């Protein structure tokens, strides 16, 4: 069940990509695009939360830490220091 949950979480990012990359170039009217954007957003959220329910609280907290800006900043600083030493 955890693998299915992780797959759902990963697939939940595809509608966001579709909105940013594919939707602007579709040969449909602006009104149809305006209706499609919220539908895709709701679909993405539903997929994400279903996946989160399947993987469990511990796994979600672990991956949530990776998306924290403070943690990402620490990783970036470490990467920068590591690259300075190479030069």
C-alpha positions as CSV (number, residue, x, y, z in Angstrom):
1,X,0.0,0.0,0.0
2,X,2.9,2.4,0.7
3,X,4.2,2.0,-2.9
4,X,0.7,2.9,-4.3
5,X,0.6,5.9,-2.0
6,X,4.1,7.1,-3.2
7,X,3.0,6.6,-6.8
8,X,-0.2,8.7,-6.1
9,X,1.9,11.4,-4.6
10,X,4.3,11.5,-7.5
11,X,1.4,11.4,-10.0
12,X,-0.2,14.3,-8.2
13,X,2.5,16.6,-9.6
14,X,1.5,15.8,-13.2
15,X,-1.6,18.0,-13.3
16,X,0.6,20.9,-12.2
17,X,3.0,20.3,-15.0
18,X,0.0,20.0,-17.4
19,X,-1.3,23.4,-16.3
20,X,2.1,25.0,-16.8
21,X,3.3,23.3,-19.9
22,X,0.5,21.7,-21.9
23,X,-2.6,23.7,-21.1
24,X,-1.5,27.1,-22.6
25,X,-0.9,25.5,-26.0
26,X,-4.2,23.5,-26.3
27,X,-6.5,24.6,-29.0
28,X,-9.5,25.3,-26.7
29,X,-11.2,28.5,-25.7
30,X,-10.1,30.6,-22.8
31,X,-13.3,29.8,-20.9
32,X,-12.6,26.0,-21.3
33,X,-9.0,26.6,-20.0
34,X,-10.4,28.6,-17.1
35,X,-12.6,25.6,-16.2
36,X,-9.8,23.1,-16.7
37,X,-7.3,24.7,-14.4
38,X,-9.3,24.4,-11.1
39,X,-10.4,20.9,-12.1
40,X,-6.8,19.8,-12.5
41,X,-5.8,21.5,-9.3
42,X,-8.6,19.7,-7.3
43,X,-7.6,16.4,-9.0
44,X,-4.0,16.9,-8.0
45,X,-4.9,17.6,-4.4
46,X,-7.1,14.6,-4.2
47,X,-4.4,12.4,-5.5
48,X,-1.8,13.8,-3.1
49,X,-4.0,13.4,0.0
50,X,-5.0,9.9,-1.0
51,X,-1.4,9.0,-1.4
52,X,-0.6,10.7,1.9
53,X,-3.2,8.6,3.7
54,X,-1.9,5.4,2.2
55,X,1.8,6.0,3.0
56,X,1.1,7.0,6.6
57,X,2.0,9.9,8.9
58,X,5.6,9.0,9.4
59,X,6.5,8.9,5.7
60,X,4.7,12.2,5.0
61,X,6.5,13.9,7.8
62,X,9.8,12.6,6.5
63,X,9.2,13.9,3.0
64,X,7.7,17.1,4.3
65,X,11.1,17.8,5.9
66,X,12.8,17.7,2.5
67,X,10.4,20.4,1.2
68,X,11.1,22.7,4.1
69,X,12.9,25.9,3.0
70,X,15.1,25.9,6.0
71,X,16.3,22.4,5.3
72,X,16.8,23.2,1.6
73,X,18.9,26.3,2.6
74,X,21.1,24.1,4.8
75,X,21.6,21.6,2.0
76,X,22.5,24.5,-0.4
77,X,25.1,25.9,2.0
78,X,26.7,22.5,2.4
79,X,26.8,22.0,-1.4
80,X,28.3,25.5,-1.8
81,X,31.1,24.8,0.8
82,X,31.8,21.4,-0.8
83,X,32.2,23.0,-4.2
84,X,34.5,25.8,-2.9
85,X,36.9,23.2,-1.5
86,X,37.2,21.6,-4.9
87,X,38.3,24.8,-6.5
